[in-house]
């Protein structure tokens, strides 16, 4: 075991790390990559409002297939229009707002699966 001092958010922690053989480490990394890919393929993403404003346009419908970076909504805040886009491709599972609705920062607008 090796000890390391780690600083996270200006708070220090003392951690112990076990050394493993190279082959064992490679197997672990491969499994981690497979797990991440599986999680991404089954990911449920909540698209939240980046700021308070009014929903001008909803450009998608529930059940609609969307592509990565696709424009799904226009939000008006501070007299400017802000584009809301999806991060990953998927299917619109739920739309939690309607056009003309007032939203707060952090409100869940759309759920994509």
C-alpha positions in Angstrom: 0.0 0.0 0.0 1.1 3.5 -0.8 -0.2 6.6 1.0 -1.0 9.8 -0.8 -2.3 13.2 0.3 -5.2 14.4 -1.9 -6.8 17.8 -1.9 -10.4 18.1 -3.0 -12.3 21.4 -2.8 -9.5 22.8 -0.5 -9.9 19.9 1.9 -7.0 17.5 2.3 -7.5 13.7 2.6 -5.0 11.0 3.3 -5.7 8.0 1.1 -4.1 4.6 0.8 -3.7 3.0 -2.6 -3.0 -0.6 -3.3 -0.5 -1.4 -6.0 -1.6 -4.1 -8.5 0.2 -5.9 -11.2 0.0 -4.4 -14.7 -2.2 -7.1 -16.1 -4.7 -6.8 -13.2 -4.8 -3.0 -13.8 -5.5 -3.4 -17.5 -8.4 -5.8 -16.8 -9.8 -3.3 -14.3 -9.6 -0.5 -16.8 -11.3 -2.6 -19.5 -14.1 -3.5 -17.2 -14.6 0.2 -16.2 -14.8 1.2 -19.9 -17.5 -1.5 -20.5 -19.4 -0.3 -17.4 -19.3 3.3 -18.6 -20.5 2.3 -22.1 -23.3 0.3 -20.6 -24.4 3.1 -18.4 -24.3 5.6 -21.3 -26.4 3.3 -23.5 -29.0 3.0 -20.7 -28.7 6.5 -19.5 -31.7 8.6 -18.5 -30.9 12.3 -18.9 -32.7 15.1 -17.3 -32.4 18.4 -19.3 -32.6 21.3 -16.8 -33.1 25.0 -17.3 -29.8 26.8 -17.1 -31.5 30.0 -15.9 -34.9 31.4 -15.0 -37.0 32.5 -17.9 -40.0 31.7 -20.1 -40.3 28.8 -22.5 -40.9 30.3 -26.0 -40.9 27.2 -28.1 -40.9 23.4 -27.5 -39.6 21.8 -30.6 -40.0 18.1 -29.7 -42.8 15.7 -28.6 -42.8 12.8 -26.2 -41.7 9.6 -27.9 -39.6 11.6 -30.5 -36.1 10.3 -31.4 -33.5 13.0 -31.0 -29.8 13.3 -32.0 -26.9 14.5 -30.0 -26.8 18.3 -29.8 -30.3 18.6 -31.4 -32.2 21.8 -30.6 -35.3 20.9 -28.5 -36.4 24.2 -26.9 -36.1 28.0 -26.9 -36.0 29.7 -23.6 -36.3 33.5 -23.2 -34.4 35.1 -20.3 -33.1 38.6 -19.9 -34.7 39.6 -23.2 -32.5 37.0 -25.0 -33.3 33.7 -26.6 -31.3 30.7 -25.3 -31.2 27.4 -27.2 -31.7 24.2 -25.1 -30.1 21.2 -26.7 -29.8 17.5 -25.8 -26.4 16.1 -24.9 -26.9 12.6 -26.2 -29.1 10.9 -28.7 -32.2 9.1 -27.3 -36.0 9.3 -27.1 -38.0 12.1 -25.4 -39.5 10.3 -22.4 -41.2 13.3 -20.8 -41.8 17.0 -21.4 -42.4 18.7 -18.0 -43.3 22.2 -19.3 -45.5 23.9 -21.9 -44.9 26.9 -24.1 -45.3 30.1 -22.2 -44.4 28.5 -18.9 -42.1 30.3 -16.5 -39.2 28.2 -15.3 -36.5 28.6 -12.6 -32.8 27.6 -13.0 -32.5 23.9 -12.4 -36.1 23.0 -13.3 -36.3 19.7 -15.2 -37.6 20.6 -18.7 -37.3 17.3 -20.5 -36.3 13.7 -19.8 -34.4 11.8 -22.5 -33.8 8.1 -22.4 
